[in-house]
Amino acid sequence: MQTYLVDMKAFVSEQGQVTIPEDLRSQLGIHPGDVLDFEEENGRLVARKVSATDRVNAVYGIIELDRSVDEAIAEMRGYETP
């Protein structure tokens, strides 16, 4: 289990916002724009970093074809291509 620096405190604003201490953000690799998922676990507030990358978008465009998509699909379905 990882231990963190003692006295890493943050105050909750009137809007419910909290600033995560810089040392902790650095240790956990939390960057601006990252998404955190919050839940309660045994009376503790737990935040987990969520992958912001859509898995479909991550692989979009990695296949290079020497023909159109319509021609590739027709071939996979066993249709004759013009």
N, C-alpha and C positions, 0 to 999 in steps of 0.2 A: 504494500500500500504506500502510495506517495504521500509524503508529508509536505506541507507548505509552510511558509514563513509565519511566525506567530504575529498576532495583532494585525492581520490583514482585514481591516474593517472597511465597510462602506455604509453610507447612510441612504435610506430610502426617501426619495423626493415625494412631494405631495401627489405627483402623478404616478407614483409607484415605480419610478425608475431608479436603477442602481448602477453605479459605475464599477466595473470589475477592475480591481487593482492591476496596474501595468505589469508587474512581475508575474502575477498569476496568468494574465492573458498571454504573456510571452511563453511561460512554461507549458501552457495548454495549446498553444498555437491558435489562439482565437484572434481573428482579424476583423476589421470593419466590414460589414456586410454579411458576416457569418450568421447562421441561424442557430439559435439555441432552443431546445425543447425543455420545458420545466415540468417537474412533478414533485409530489410530496412522497418522501420515503422515510418511514419510521420517525416522523416529526421533523425531518430535515428537508430543506429546499434543495433539490438536486437539478442541476442544469446539465444537459448533454448536447454536444455539438451535433448538429444534423447536417447530413450531406445535402448541400444546396444544388448539386448537379443532378439533373434529371437523367436517369440511366439511358433512356432512349436518345435524348439529345447528345449524350456523351459519345454514342457510337454513330450518330447521324453523319452520313457522308464518307464513311471510311472505306466503303466498297467502290472500287472504280470499275466501270463497265465499258466495254468497247462497242456497245450498242445502246439503244434507248431502253428505258425501263420497261416500256410496253412490249418491246421485242423480247427482252429477257423473261418477262412474265409469261408471254405467249409460248416461249420455248419450254419453260418449266411446266406449263400446263399441257404440253404436247400439241399445241396448235402450230400450224404452218405459218411462217412469217413471210410477208410479201417480199 
